[in-house]
Amino acid sequence: MNKNNLRIKIFSDGADVNEMEKASQAGIVKGFTTNPTLMKKSGITDYEKFAKEALAKVKNMPISFEVFSDDFETMEKEAMKIAGWGENVYVKIPITNTKRESSINLIKALDEKNVKLNVTAILTLQQVEDLSKAFKDESKSIISVFAGRIADTGVDPIPLMIEAKRILSVKPNLELLWASSREVLNILQAEQCGCDIITVTPDLLKKLHMLGMDLGELSLDTVKMFFNDASSAGYKIL
């Protein structure tokens, strides 16, 4: 298996416009996502300016921008403004607000207005089930299940992702996204589960060349790394 044989779409998850531009030109990435946490980490202070800079660099590829507010009325206003930034824009809506109030009614309202959505922070099959009923049959939106966070709890996300794909099959235009990936293996796992998209960080993108690498060669590379680092640091025992 190598990166050119993958059927799943790889989206880059980050908030660095320069990294986005490089990824879009490399030919592997098929779309982009970001979120408030990544933006804060990157030192972004002007959301709209960042978004429009990203859209100027990333053309003709889907890119997701998230709403910020915690009440649904304001969320809807933010969503409509974000949707107006470009035809390739998907609006990220969290599955609940911080009070654990469901976003389903908001999602239905935005879907009726033909806003392309990326519903985020999903971790349960009930949430997936609710979403499968919320969208119109023809809706083109993304359902982001945080498989990496599920795994962080000690739960194997693979059976859940397979079932999520089965549930969403009633709405064939909805795409299942494996979110919060941690390692290259997750890309293969997501593909085997039938996921349509996986998000990966720029750091993980840099490891894609290792996909299918001979383990003997990787062992030798590891030994060379240890030797070279010890030598350059001037470490000695005798």
C-alpha positions as CSV (number, residue, x, y, z in Angstrom):
1,M,0.0,0.0,0.0
2,N,1.2,3.5,-0.8
3,K,-0.4,6.9,-0.6
4,N,-1.2,6.9,-4.3
5,N,-3.5,3.9,-3.9
6,L,-5.7,5.3,-1.2
7,R,-9.4,5.7,-2.0
8,I,-10.1,7.8,1.1
9,K,-9.9,11.6,0.8
10,I,-7.2,13.2,3.1
11,F,-8.1,16.6,4.5
12,S,-5.4,18.6,6.3
13,D,-6.4,19.9,9.7
14,G,-4.6,23.1,10.8
15,A,-4.6,26.8,10.9
16,D,-1.4,27.9,9.1
17,V,-2.1,29.4,5.7
18,N,1.4,28.7,4.4
19,E,1.1,25.0,5.3
20,M,-2.3,24.9,3.6
21,E,-0.9,26.3,0.4
22,K,2.0,23.8,0.4
23,A,-0.4,20.9,1.1
24,S,-2.8,22.0,-1.7
25,Q,0.1,22.1,-4.2
26,A,1.5,18.7,-3.1
27,G,-1.4,16.8,-4.7
28,I,-2.3,14.5,-1.8
29,V,-4.7,16.6,0.2
30,K,-8.2,17.0,-1.1
31,G,-9.6,19.5,1.4
32,F,-9.0,21.4,4.7
33,T,-10.5,21.8,8.1
34,T,-9.7,24.1,11.0
35,N,-11.1,24.8,14.5
36,P,-10.8,27.5,17.2
37,T,-8.2,25.5,19.2
38,L,-5.9,25.2,16.2
39,M,-6.4,28.9,15.4
40,K,-5.6,29.9,18.9
41,K,-2.4,27.8,18.8
42,S,-1.4,29.5,15.6
43,G,-1.8,32.9,17.1
44,I,-4.7,34.0,14.9
45,T,-6.6,37.0,16.2
46,D,-8.7,38.1,13.2
47,Y,-10.9,35.1,12.1
48,E,-12.3,36.5,8.9
49,K,-9.0,37.8,7.7
50,F,-7.5,34.3,8.3
51,A,-10.4,32.6,6.5
52,K,-10.2,34.8,3.5
53,E,-6.4,34.4,3.3
54,A,-6.8,30.7,3.4
55,L,-9.5,30.8,0.7
56,A,-7.3,32.8,-1.5
57,K,-4.6,30.1,-1.3
58,V,-6.9,27.1,-1.3
59,K,-9.1,27.3,-4.3
60,N,-11.5,24.7,-5.6
61,M,-11.1,22.5,-2.5
62,P,-13.5,22.1,0.4
63,I,-12.5,24.0,3.5
64,S,-14.4,24.0,6.9
65,F,-14.7,27.0,9.2
66,E,-16.4,26.8,12.6
67,V,-18.9,28.9,14.4
68,F,-17.9,30.3,17.8
69,S,-21.0,31.2,19.8
70,D,-22.8,29.0,22.3
71,D,-26.5,30.0,21.6
72,F,-28.2,28.7,18.5
73,E,-29.6,32.0,17.3
74,T,-26.2,33.5,17.1
75,M,-24.7,30.3,15.7
76,E,-27.2,30.5,12.8
77,K,-26.2,34.1,12.0
78,E,-22.5,33.2,12.1
79,A,-23.1,30.2,9.9
80,M,-24.8,32.2,7.3
81,K,-21.9,34.7,7.2
82,I,-19.3,32.0,7.0
83,A,-21.2,30.2,4.2
84,G,-21.1,33.5,2.2
85,W,-17.3,33.4,2.1
86,G,-17.1,31.0,-0.7
87,E,-18.8,28.1,-2.7
88,N,-16.2,25.6,-1.3
89,V,-16.9,26.6,2.3
90,Y,-18.4,24.1,4.8
91,V,-19.7,25.5,8.1
92,K,-18.6,23.5,11.2
93,I,-21.4,23.2,13.7
94,P,-20.8,21.3,17.0
95,I,-23.3,18.5,17.7
96,T,-24.2,20.3,21.0
97,N,-23.5,23.5,22.7
98,T,-21.6,23.7,26.0
99,K,-24.9,23.1,27.9
100,R,-25.3,19.7,26.1
101,E,-28.3,21.1,24.2
102,S,-28.6,19.4,20.8
103,S,-27.8,21.3,17.6
104,I,-30.2,19.2,15.5
105,N,-32.8,21.9,15.1
106,L,-30.2,24.4,14.0
107,I,-28.7,21.8,11.6
108,K,-32.1,21.2,10.1
109,A,-32.7,25.0,9.6
110,L,-29.3,25.5,7.9
111,D,-29.8,22.4,5.8
112,E,-33.1,23.8,4.6
113,K,-31.1,26.9,3.5
114,N,-28.8,24.6,1.6
115,V,-25.8,25.5,3.7
116,K,-23.0,22.9,3.4
117,L,-22.2,21.7,6.9
118,N,-19.5,19.8,8.7
119,V,-21.0,18.6,12.0
120,T,-18.3,18.2,14.5
121,A,-17.4,16.8,17.9
122,I,-19.5,13.6,17.3
123,L,-18.6,10.7,19.5
124,T,-21.7,8.5,19.9
125,L,-23.8,6.4,17.5
126,Q,-27.0,8.1,18.8
127,Q,-25.6,11.4,17.5
128,V,-24.9,9.9,14.1
129,E,-28.4,8.4,14.1
130,D,-30.0,11.8,14.9
131,L,-28.0,13.4,12.1
132,S,-29.0,10.7,9.6
133,K,-32.6,11.8,10.1
134,A,-31.9,15.5,10.2
135,F,-30.6,16.1,6.7
136,K,-32.5,16.2,3.4
137,D,-31.9,13.2,1.1
138,E,-29.9,15.3,-1.4
139,S,-27.8,17.2,1.2
140,K,-24.1,17.3,0.8
141,S,-22.5,17.6,4.2
142,I,-19.8,16.1,6.4
143,I,-20.3,14.1,9.6
144,S,-17.1,14.3,11.7
145,V,-16.8,11.5,14.2
146,F,-13.8,11.9,16.5
147,A,-12.4,8.4,16.3
148,G,-9.1,9.5,17.8
149,R,-10.8,10.8,20.9
150,I,-12.9,7.6,21.2
151,A,-9.6,5.6,21.1
152,D,-8.2,7.9,23.9
153,T,-10.9,6.5,26.2
154,G,-9.7,2.9,25.6
155,V,-12.6,2.1,23.2
156,D,-11.8,0.7,19.8
157,P,-13.3,3.2,17.3
158,I,-13.4,0.8,14.3
159,P,-16.7,-1.0,15.1
160,L,-18.3,2.3,15.9
161,M,-17.1,3.9,12.6
162,I,-18.3,0.9,10.6
163,E,-21.7,1.2,12.2
164,A,-21.7,5.0,11.6
165,K,-21.1,4.4,7.9
166,R,-24.0,1.9,7.9
167,I,-26.3,4.4,9.6
168,L,-25.4,7.2,7.1
169,S,-26.0,4.9,4.1
170,V,-29.6,6.1,4.0
171,K,-28.3,9.5,3.0
172,P,-25.6,8.7,0.4
173,N,-24.5,12.3,-0.1
174,L,-23.4,12.6,3.6
175,E,-19.7,11.9,4.0
176,L,-18.3,10.2,7.1
177,L,-15.1,11.8,8.3
178,W,-12.6,10.1,10.7
179,A,-11.5,13.0,12.9
180,S,-8.6,13.4,15.4
181,S,-6.3,10.9,13.7
182,R,-3.1,10.1,15.6
183,E,-1.0,8.0,13.3
184,V,-0.6,6.9,9.7
185,L,-2.3,3.6,10.5
186,N,-5.5,5.5,11.2
187,I,-5.7,6.4,7.5
188,L,-5.8,2.7,6.5
189,Q,-8.2,1.9,9.3
190,A,-10.5,4.7,8.2
191,E,-10.4,3.5,4.6
192,Q,-11.2,-0.1,5.7
193,C,-14.2,1.2,7.7
194,G,-15.6,2.8,4.7
195,C,-15.0,6.4,5.8
196,D,-15.0,9.0,3.0
197,I,-12.6,11.4,4.6
198,I,-9.9,11.5,7.2
199,T,-8.3,14.6,8.7
200,V,-4.6,14.6,9.4
201,T,-2.3,17.2,10.9
202,P,0.6,18.7,8.9
203,D,3.0,16.7,11.1
204,L,1.2,13.5,10.2
205,L,1.2,14.4,6.5
206,K,5.0,14.5,6.7
207,K,4.9,10.8,7.7
208,L,2.9,9.7,4.7
209,H,6.1,8.7,2.9
210,M,6.4,5.9,5.5
211,L,3.2,4.2,4.3
212,G,4.2,0.7,3.2
213,M,7.8,1.2,4.1
214,D,9.9,-2.0,4.6
215,L,10.3,-2.5,8.3
216,G,13.8,-3.8,8.0
217,E,14.8,-0.5,6.3
218,L,12.9,1.4,9.0
219,S,14.9,-0.5,11.7
220,L,18.1,0.5,10.0
221,D,17.0,4.2,9.7
222,T,16.2,4.2,13.4
223,V,19.6,2.8,14.3
224,K,21.2,5.5,12.1
225,M,19.1,8.2,13.8
226,F,20.3,7.1,17.3
227,F,23.9,6.9,16.1
228,N,23.9,10.3,14.4
229,D,22.2,12.1,17.3
230,A,24.6,10.6,19.8
231,S,27.6,11.6,17.6
232,S,26.4,15.1,17.0
233,A,25.7,15.6,20.7
234,G,29.3,14.4,21.5
235,Y,28.1,11.6,23.9
236,K,30.9,9.2,25.0
237,I,31.0,6.3,27.4
238,L,34.7,5.4,27.1
